[in-house]
Amino acid sequence: MEIYGLGIVALCMFVGSFIGMGLGNLLGISGNVGGVGFAMLMLILVTNHFEKKGKPFSKRTSNGILLLSSLYIPIVVAMSARQNVVAAFEGGAVAFLSGGVATIGALLLVPLITKLTIKENNE
């Protein structure tokens, strides 16, 4: 059922937010540090785990996950539109460095992920 997919995403989001808040408290920041990223990473790991065990999600469960992924991009765009970039940069170089490192790191991972995907598709 589609609700299972929504439940899996919700569980990953809950745990990811918990980790992000804990990391924020650990760093002395009163906010969520990477909670959505932890949640998405957890969703990928859970999905891969079940696929490797030979028990992938059913089509209907996957549809529930796809529903939220379809909503995710407009939500991220809306969240980005609310960001005060000037205030973030006035806060110090940490915002600039963290954004730059994350962007460059993601760009450097694209060839590696592409090679892994090509190997899996050829097998």
Secondary structure, DSSP 8 states (H G I E B T S, - for coil): -HHHHHHHHHHHHHHHHHHHHHHHHHHT-SS-SSHHHHHHHHHHHHHHHHHHTT----HHHHHHHHHHHHHHHHHHHHHHHT--HHHHHHT-HHHHHHHHHHHHHHHHHHHHHHHHHHHHHH-
